[in-house]
Amino acid sequence: MKLNELSPSVPKKNRKRIGRGNSSGWGKTAGKGSNGQNSRAGGGVKPYFEGGQMPIYRRVPKRGFSNTIFKKEYTVISLSFLNDNFEDGEEVSLETLFNKCLIKKGRDGVKILGNGELNKKLTVKVHKISKSAKAAVEAKGGTVELVEVKGFERAESNK
């Protein structure tokens, strides 16, 4: 047996070449039936189109307020998490958390909550911190520094 004599155990299924002559069985209308919107290239109605009547998304009243575009999404971390992953006297910041692979980048910052206990003196530089967490860090002799979230800088030409 030679390499050119090898064949797969399950032979390849030939693809259906539509619109390639009447003798193929899929010629002329190529399986699309006769004329009309659905027989044209790119034809067919959108799934939400309701035949011209007022669509449901316009019939239903609008309610409430959405701030999803400008919403800030913080990575939330507890005091017990800091206690488990940092040594005494270490600095807790976005960079150190990312370098230790404890968080993923891409959010608007880090917020520390007061869940659990803290038994170490830490220097905390984060974007937000709860009152109870701040009190716990300062009670152990640590310091808390709030860092600003970097927003979009306006170009000089656009001012």
C-alpha positions in Angstrom: 0.0 0.0 0.0 1.3 3.5 -0.9 0.3 6.9 0.4 -1.7 7.7 -2.7 -3.8 4.6 -2.2 -5.0 5.6 1.2 -8.7 6.6 1.6 -10.6 7.8 4.6 -12.8 5.2 6.5 -15.8 7.5 6.0 -15.8 9.0 2.5 -16.3 12.8 2.2 -19.9 13.8 1.3 -19.9 16.0 -1.8 -21.5 19.4 -1.3 -24.7 20.3 -3.1 -23.9 22.6 -6.0 -27.2 24.4 -6.6 -28.0 26.4 -9.7 -25.7 24.4 -12.0 -28.0 23.1 -14.7 -31.3 21.2 -14.8 -29.7 17.8 -15.0 -28.2 18.3 -11.5 -31.7 18.3 -10.0 -31.0 21.7 -8.4 -31.0 23.9 -11.5 -33.3 26.7 -12.7 -34.8 28.0 -9.4 -32.1 26.3 -7.3 -34.5 25.1 -4.6 -36.0 28.5 -4.0 -39.3 28.0 -5.8 -40.7 30.5 -8.2 -40.5 34.3 -8.2 -40.9 36.5 -5.1 -39.0 38.2 -2.3 -37.6 34.9 -1.0 -36.2 33.8 -4.3 -34.0 36.8 -4.7 -30.4 37.2 -3.5 -30.5 38.5 0.1 -34.3 38.2 0.0 -36.6 37.4 2.9 -38.2 39.4 5.6 -36.4 40.2 8.9 -37.5 38.1 11.9 -39.1 41.1 13.7 -41.0 42.3 10.7 -44.8 42.0 11.3 -46.1 42.6 7.8 -46.4 46.4 8.2 -48.5 46.5 11.3 -47.2 48.5 14.2 -44.5 46.2 15.7 -44.5 45.0 19.2 -41.4 47.0 20.2 -43.3 50.2 19.3 -46.7 49.1 20.7 -45.3 48.4 24.2 -44.9 51.6 26.3 -41.4 52.6 27.3 -40.7 52.6 31.0 -37.9 53.4 33.3 -34.4 54.6 32.8 -31.3 52.8 31.5 -27.8 54.0 32.2 -26.0 51.0 30.7 -23.8 53.0 28.4 -22.2 55.0 31.2 -22.5 52.4 34.0 -19.3 51.8 35.9 -18.6 48.1 36.5 -16.1 47.5 39.4 -14.3 44.3 40.2 -15.4 43.5 43.7 -12.9 42.1 46.2 -13.5 41.2 49.9 -11.2 41.7 52.9 -10.8 37.9 53.4 -9.6 37.6 49.7 -6.9 40.2 50.5 -6.0 38.4 53.7 -5.5 35.1 51.8 -3.5 36.5 48.9 -1.3 39.3 50.3 1.6 39.3 52.8 1.9 41.7 55.7 3.1 45.2 54.6 2.3 44.6 50.9 0.6 47.1 48.6 -2.8 46.3 47.1 -3.4 48.1 43.7 -4.9 47.3 40.3 -1.4 46.5 39.0 -0.5 44.1 41.9 -3.8 42.3 41.6 -3.4 41.9 37.9 0.3 40.8 38.1 -0.7 38.1 40.7 -3.4 37.0 38.3 -6.1 37.6 40.9 -8.3 39.8 38.6 -8.8 40.3 34.9 -8.4 43.8 33.4 -11.1 45.4 31.4 -13.4 46.7 34.1 -13.7 50.3 35.5 -11.7 49.6 38.6 -11.5 47.8 41.9 -13.9 48.1 44.9 -13.1 46.5 48.2 -15.9 45.4 50.5 -15.7 44.6 54.2 -16.6 40.9 54.0 -14.4 38.7 56.2 -11.5 39.6 58.4 -8.2 41.3 57.8 -5.2 40.3 59.9 -2.5 42.1 58.0 -1.2 45.7 57.6 -1.7 46.6 53.9 -1.3 49.7 51.8 -4.5 49.9 49.7 -4.7 52.0 46.5 -8.0 51.2 44.8 -10.9 53.1 43.1 -13.6 52.5 45.7 -13.8 51.0 49.2 -16.7 50.6 51.6 -16.7 52.3 55.0 -16.4 49.1 56.9 -13.4 47.9 54.8 -11.7 51.2 55.2 -12.1 51.1 59.0 -10.7 47.5 59.0 -7.6 48.4 57.0 -6.9 51.5 59.1 -7.5 49.5 62.3 -4.6 47.2 61.4 -2.3 50.2 60.8 -2.7 50.2 57.0 -3.4 53.1 54.7 -6.1 53.7 52.1 -5.7 55.8 49.0 -8.5 56.3 46.5 -7.3 56.3 42.9 -9.3 58.1 40.2 -10.9 56.0 37.4 -9.3 57.1 34.1 -12.0 58.4 31.8 -11.8 59.4 28.2 -9.5 62.4 27.7 -10.9 65.0 25.3 -8.6 65.9 22.5 -7.3 69.5 22.4 -8.9 70.1 19.0 -12.4 69.1 20.2 -12.5 71.5 23.1 
